[in-house]
Amino acid sequence: QVQLVESGGGLVQPGGSLRLSCTASGFSLNHYSIGWFRQAPGKEREGVSCISGMHENTFYAYSVKGRFTISIDRATNTLSLRMNSLTPEDPAIYYCATRSDYDVGRTCSGRYAFDYEGQGTKVTVSS
């Protein structure tokens, strides 16, 4: 059974950091593309960052470039997102999703259906 389970969300002050994790079971992250997406209340879903499992090509949304880092731990089959310098624009439900596609830009566009996605973890930024 394929599952993606996110963790690591929480409350952090502006300028703070969080590390999100997405543990995959039932398939290997070494294949295709996987990424982090977020959706805030009243806003459209946004592709935050994606990575190709085989080549580790990465994509970052302009709004997070330089602040967020995506990575794969192959030993634990876990996708991570290190988020630094969090701002009041970052709060959302963050979830991981994967597509059968090597193109990380296409995966992160959000215009194509996902093969699998998790339930999400909530990130709140507040002082």
N, C-alpha and C positions, 0 to 999 in steps of 0.2 A: 504494500500500500504506500503510495507516494504521499509524503507530508512535508510541509514547510512550517516551521514553528519559530516565530520571532520572540525575542526577549531583549531586555535592556532599556526599554523606555522608562520615562519617569519625569520628575520635576527638576529643573535645573535653572539657575539664575542666568540672566543675560551675560554672555561672555564665557559661560561654562562649557563643559564637554560631556558627551555621552558616547557610549559604544553600544551599538545595536548588533545583535547576532541573529542569524537565521540558520537553524539547523535543519538539514535536509535528510530525509530517510526515504528509502525505496528507489532512489536513483542517485547518480553521481553528478556532483557539480563540475566534473571535468569536461562535461559535454555542453555545447550550446551556450546560450547567454542567460545570465541571471542578474537581477538588479533590485534596487530599492526604489519604491514609489511612495508618494505621500499624498494625502488628501486632507485638507483643512475644511472646516465647516463653511459651506457656501462657495467653495472653490472647486475647480476641476482637478482631477487627479494629475499629478506631475511626476514625470520620471526624474528621479534625483541623481542616481548613478547606476551604471550597469557595467558588467565585466563579462568577458567571454571566458568560459572555463578552460578551454584548450590553449588559447594564445594569450590570455590575460590582457587583451585590449580593453581599455576602459573608456567610459563616457561619463562626463559630469555635466549637470545642468549649470548654466552660467551663474545662477544664484548661489551655488554651493562650491564652485571651483576655488581651490586654495584653502578651503575650510574642512571639507569632508574627504575621507579616504576610504575607498572600497577595497576589500581584499578577500581572498579565499584561503581557508585552512584545509588543505586536502586531507590531512590526517584525520580530522574530525568531520569532514564534509560540511563545513560551516562557512557561511558567508557573513562578513562583518562590515559595519559602516562606522568608522570613527568620525564623530562630529565635534569639531572644535569651534570656538567663537560663536556659539549659538546666539541667535537674535530673536526678537519678537516675531519675525517673519517665518521662523522655522517650525513652530508648533503645528502638529498634524498627527494623524494616524499614519505610521510608517509600516509598510508591509513589503515583503519580498515576493518576487514573482519570476517565473522562468518561461522562456520560449524556445522552441526548436529552431534557433536562428543564430548564426555566428556573428551577425551584424549588431554590435552593441547599440549603435545609434538608432537602428530600427526598433530594437527591443525597448529602448528607453523612450521612444516617441509615444508609447502608450496607444498608438493607433491600431495595433494588432492584438488579437486575442492571446491571452496567456495560456500556457499549457497547465501550469499550476501556480497557485498563489496562497500565501498564508493568511492568517486572520488579522494580523497587524499588532503593533504595539504603540502606545500613545506617548508622544513627546510633548511636554509642556515647558514653556520658557517664561518664567515670571520672577520678579523680584519680591 
